[in-house]
Amino acid sequence: MGRFDQKVVVVTGGTSGIGRAAALAFAREGAAVMIAGRNEERGSAVLREIEAAGGTAAFRSTDVSRAEAVDALVVETVRRFGRLDCAFNNAANLDAGTFKGTADFSETEFDRHLAQNLKSVWLCMKYELAQFLRQNTGGAIVNTSSVNGLGGAPHNALYAAAKAGVLGLTKSAALEYAGRGIRVNALVAGAFRTPMLEGVFSRLAPDNPVTAEEMYARQIPTGRVGRPEEAADVALWLCSDVASYVTGHSMIVDGGLTASMR
């Protein structure tokens, strides 16, 4: 018996990194998983991986910064699997709004970055919560934030602002819907070996991204960058019934990086 037998889960950003690890883990634990992401090739690969292991899943190409796309994602999930029980809102993007001083960003970069990293989470919650309320059977949502959202992030102000906003959305929704049996929590992620972080290392040290990773790892008390599966395990715990009394929580998973500043 798996922890998520007979459950239906949506995982956004499920085509790589933490999202991919979570989609695979939910499926192993018995869930039917709707994988959402923009890259069809990677999404199809994750789907094949789940199905090859005997799991149940589907993939839908989705731009989570567009309301109609998110609405369609939830509708398709329910059409295919009959209901929605949990959601891991994990999609993020660093295409715009990074590695500049706060005054150097353009208005276009601001709008694009906040749409991809904050508005997207709100849209997912909006349609997921509406489905939970229609079912009237409760539900669980986990939103991915970042340690950058706990304070300032030099040359990354827009990402820090978006991830701080995710925490505000998470806690507000948790307070609003707790009485309806809906739990909303945040995974506050530190450094995990994902394609997005590897891209950051490549930009910081284009000639030797390994050196950039080693320098970053020295700041982490555990002495290493985390594995995506370690973050996924936390998301699954927060969605599971054993976390039934946990809501409005910001669970920091960072190898101790911010322990001295909390």
C-alpha positions in Angstrom: 0.0 0.0 0.0 1.3 3.4 -0.9 0.7 6.7 0.9 -1.2 8.1 -2.0 -3.2 5.1 -3.2 -6.4 6.3 -4.9 -5.2 9.9 -4.7 -4.8 12.3 -7.7 -2.0 14.8 -7.7 -1.0 17.7 -10.0 2.7 18.5 -10.2 3.6 21.7 -12.0 7.2 22.1 -13.2 7.1 18.3 -13.3 9.4 17.8 -16.2 12.7 18.3 -14.5 14.5 18.9 -11.2 12.4 18.8 -8.0 9.2 18.5 -9.9 10.3 15.5 -11.9 11.5 13.8 -8.7 8.2 14.6 -7.0 6.1 13.2 -9.9 8.1 10.0 -9.8 7.8 9.7 -6.0 4.0 10.4 -6.0 3.5 7.7 -8.6 5.6 5.2 -6.7 3.4 5.9 -3.7 0.3 5.0 -5.7 -1.0 8.4 -6.9 -2.3 9.2 -10.3 -0.1 12.1 -11.4 -0.9 14.9 -13.8 2.5 16.3 -14.9 2.4 19.9 -16.0 5.3 21.7 -17.8 6.1 23.6 -20.9 8.6 21.2 -22.5 6.7 18.4 -24.2 9.7 16.3 -24.8 10.8 16.3 -21.2 7.3 15.8 -20.0 6.8 12.8 -22.2 10.0 11.3 -20.9 8.8 11.6 -17.3 5.5 10.1 -18.3 7.2 7.1 -19.9 9.4 6.6 -16.9 6.4 6.5 -14.6 4.4 4.2 -16.8 7.5 1.9 -17.3 7.5 1.5 -13.5 3.8 0.6 -13.4 2.6 4.0 -12.3 -0.4 6.0 -13.6 0.2 9.5 -15.0 -0.6 11.9 -17.8 1.2 15.0 -19.1 -0.2 18.3 -20.2 1.8 21.1 -21.7 1.0 24.1 -19.6 2.1 27.7 -19.2 1.1 28.3 -15.6 1.3 32.1 -16.0 -1.8 32.0 -18.1 -5.2 31.6 -16.4 -6.9 29.7 -19.2 -4.0 27.2 -19.3 -4.2 26.5 -15.6 -8.0 26.2 -15.7 -7.7 23.7 -18.5 -5.0 21.8 -16.5 -7.3 21.3 -13.6 -10.3 20.5 -15.8 -8.3 17.9 -17.7 -7.0 16.3 -14.5 -10.5 15.8 -13.2 -11.8 14.6 -16.6 -9.1 12.0 -16.8 -8.8 10.9 -13.2 -12.1 11.9 -11.6 -10.9 14.3 -8.9 -8.0 16.2 -7.4 -6.6 15.6 -4.0 -3.2 17.3 -3.9 -1.1 19.8 -5.8 2.6 20.6 -5.8 3.0 24.0 -7.4 6.6 23.9 -8.2 7.1 25.6 -11.6 9.6 28.5 -11.7 11.6 30.3 -14.3 14.8 32.4 -14.3 14.6 33.5 -18.0 14.0 37.1 -16.9 14.9 39.2 -13.9 18.2 37.8 -12.6 21.8 39.0 -12.1 21.1 42.7 -12.2 20.9 45.5 -9.6 17.4 46.3 -8.5 17.4 49.6 -10.5 18.6 47.9 -13.7 15.6 45.7 -14.4 13.2 46.8 -17.0 9.5 47.0 -16.4 9.0 44.1 -18.9 11.4 41.9 -17.0 9.6 42.7 -13.8 6.2 41.8 -15.2 7.5 38.6 -16.9 9.4 37.4 -13.8 6.5 38.0 -11.4 4.1 36.4 -13.8 6.2 33.3 -14.1 7.2 32.9 -10.4 4.4 34.5 -8.4 1.2 35.0 -10.4 1.6 31.4 -11.6 1.4 30.1 -8.1 -1.7 32.2 -7.4 -3.4 31.0 -10.6 -2.6 27.3 -9.7 -4.0 27.8 -6.2 -7.1 29.7 -7.5 -8.2 26.8 -9.7 -7.0 24.0 -7.4 -8.8 25.5 -4.4 -12.0 25.9 -6.5 -11.9 22.2 -7.4 -11.3 21.2 -3.8 -14.3 23.3 -2.7 -16.5 21.7 -5.4 -15.5 18.2 -4.2 -16.0 19.3 -0.5 -13.5 16.6 0.6 -10.6 18.7 1.6 -7.2 18.7 -0.1 -3.5 19.6 0.2 -1.3 22.1 -1.6 2.4 22.6 -1.4 4.0 25.7 -3.0 7.7 25.8 -3.8 9.3 29.0 -2.4 13.0 29.6 -1.8 15.5 30.7 0.9 15.8 33.7 -1.3 12.3 34.6 -0.3 13.3 34.8 3.4 15.3 38.0 2.9 17.2 40.0 0.4 19.1 38.4 -2.5 21.7 40.7 -4.1 21.3 40.9 -7.9 18.2 38.7 -7.7 15.7 41.0 -6.3 12.8 40.0 -8.5 13.2 36.3 -7.6 13.4 37.1 -3.9 10.3 39.2 -4.2 8.4 36.5 -6.1 9.4 33.8 -3.6 8.5 36.0 -0.6 5.2 36.6 -2.3 4.7 32.8 -2.5 5.0 32.6 1.3 2.4 35.3 1.8 0.0 33.6 -0.6 0.6 30.3 1.1 -0.1 31.5 4.6 -3.1 33.6 3.6 -4.8 30.7 1.8 -4.0 28.4 4.7 -5.8 30.6 7.1 -8.8 31.1 4.7 -9.4 27.4 3.9 -8.3 25.5 7.0 -12.0 25.2 8.1 -12.8 23.4 4.9 -10.2 20.7 5.4 -7.7 22.2 2.9 -4.1 22.5 4.0 -1.6 24.8 2.3 2.1 24.8 3.0 5.4 25.9 1.4 8.5 24.1 0.7 11.3 26.7 1.2 14.1 25.2 -0.9 17.8 25.9 -0.6 20.3 24.7 -3.2 19.3 21.5 -5.1 21.0 20.0 -8.1 18.5 20.9 -10.8 18.9 22.2 -14.3 17.9 25.6 -13.1 20.6 25.8 -10.5 23.1 24.3 -12.8 22.3 27.2 -15.2 23.0 29.6 -12.4 26.4 28.0 -11.7 27.2 28.2 -15.4 26.4 31.9 -15.4 28.4 32.6 -12.3 31.5 30.7 -13.5 31.1 30.0 -17.2 34.6 28.5 -17.5 34.1 26.1 -14.6 30.6 25.8 -13.1 31.8 23.0 -10.8 34.0 25.6 -9.0 30.9 27.8 -8.5 29.0 24.8 -7.0 31.9 24.0 -4.7 32.1 27.6 -3.5 28.4 27.5 -2.8 28.5 24.2 -1.1 31.1 25.5 1.4 28.4 27.9 2.7 26.1 25.0 3.5 26.7 23.3 6.9 26.1 19.8 5.4 28.8 20.6 2.8 26.9 19.8 -0.3 24.1 20.8 -2.7 20.9 18.7 -2.1 19.4 16.1 -4.4 16.0 16.8 -6.0 14.7 13.6 -4.3 15.3 15.1 -0.9 13.1 18.1 -1.7 10.5 15.8 -3.2 10.3 13.7 -0.1 9.4 16.8 1.9 6.7 17.8 -0.6 5.2 14.3 -0.3 5.2 14.4 3.5 3.4 17.8 3.5 0.8 16.4 1.2 0.3 13.2 3.1 -2.1 12.3 5.8 0.6 12.2 8.5 0.9 16.0 8.1 -2.8 16.4 8.7 -2.3 19.0 11.5 0.3 21.0 9.5 -0.9 24.1 7.5 0.4 27.5 6.9 3.9 26.2 7.5 7.1 27.3 5.7 9.3 24.2 5.8 12.9 25.2 5.2 15.0 22.5 3.4 18.4 23.9 2.9 21.1 21.8 4.6 21.2 24.3 7.4 22.2 27.2 5.1 19.9 29.7 6.8 19.9 28.2 10.3 22.0 31.0 11.8 19.6 33.7 10.4 16.2 32.4 11.3 
